[in-house]
């Protein structure tokens, strides 16, 4: 029985370890960056990646007639096509005007979706973060040490039969969780 339990534990460990991926960020000099601060880290995003995203998004949104289904972020879920077009227009104009300005975001602060300021870009950055983190295109700085991490891990979680990515420091502390951005968190209060 002990051997059977040991075998089952070893198999479970292999399955869990197999779901984890170690990501080593590219060591590329970032000339023009966006600093995106979350509770445990500062994510440094190359503005060229955001520029490429906006160019592609311009084409996709036009082709799909500004459908909200282009986005995974729950903030777009309640919009109609005209509102998607208006929000994208505002964000696109802000992006064009601020390309040479430093941009900093902090998830500790509340940002309003329709704000005219820099927070109008936040849902768009949230859209591309998983892809950039998975590809090692973002530099990650641990807030507790102030040092750039050489690697981090990507895990998966299943929420309501949907799979979401979780990015963690190698020691386990969460850097960024997809489900917090792409899934509406509902709490049911029983009276």
Number of C-alpha atoms within 10 A of each C-alpha: 6 7 8 9 10 11 12 12 12 12 12 12 12 11 11 12 11 10 12 16 14 16 19 18 20 13 11 10 9 14 8 15 22 19 18 19 19 17 14 17 24 24 24 20 22 20 20 14 15 21 15 10 15 18 11 11 18 14 11 14 19 11 10 12 14 20 20 22 13 14 17 17 20 17 15 19 15 9 15 12 15 13 15 21 18 13 20 20 13 17 24 19 12 17 19 11 10 12 15 11 11 11 16 14 19 15 11 9 7 8 16 11 15 13 13 14 13 15 21 21 23 17 20 19 19 16 17 13 19 20 13 18 22 20 13 18 20 25 25 27 19 17 15 9 9 11 12 16 16 15 16 23 20 22 17 16 15 10 10 7 7 9 12 17 18 20 24 21 20 15 8 10 12 18 22 22 18 20 19 13 16 18 16 12 10 6 6 6 5 4 3
